[in-house]
Amino acid sequence: MNIKFLFFTFCMLAFASLKAQETGAFEFLDKVIARYDPNNNWPTFKGDFVVTMSTPNKKDRVTDIHINQPKSTFVLSNAKEGKKHTVKVVNDSVHFFVDDRQIVNEEEQKKLKFNKERALFMRNYYTYLYGLPMKLKDKGTIVDPKLYSKTINKKWYKVIKVTYDKEVGKDTWYFYFNPKSLDMEMYQFFHDETKNDGEYILLSNTEIINGVRMPAVRAWYTNKDDKLLGTDVLTKK
């Protein structure tokens, strides 16, 4: 048999084998989600947890969070001046409370710094960050089909790049995963990547709440100068 033909056949088989071993972003994301939510609990998630936010030169802020996915309900509570301030969002309907008294008067809401747009933002913020990586399957999320690799501080990551439909968001996000454990160890976003703006968030430790893995510690830094902005620590109630 012609040696050149044998060599060509071997190269084609080797290339085909290599391509078969390659994993795209969608397949890798499925593997990661299977680690974080092995029993598909996130769509029906009901749970409570506490987030303590530490910011340089500021007093810690403790926030109680309740998420009920089947009922589209989100509740956030903070202690302010000895009273419990609560925001409750059901679908897109927002309700405000001080202790057990509902605040319906708009002037009083304004005085107490209750704000509907802010309430909806906080609902989206907490359900997005603690619902990752499952939230990358949401409508309007554009996952780059290419699975990237990147080394940061001598550590190698598998990286998924995500953008969004304009109605959903304008930022570009990168999600960094340990290729062996499949743990999500960092994510990063840019408003304008050419300016190196935005932030990166280092993730450590884990809490499992109602079958869903969540990062217990999130440390926020600026992309431009690595300045620590704050740290969030999640604990079970």
Disulfide bonds with the S-S distance in Angstrom:
none
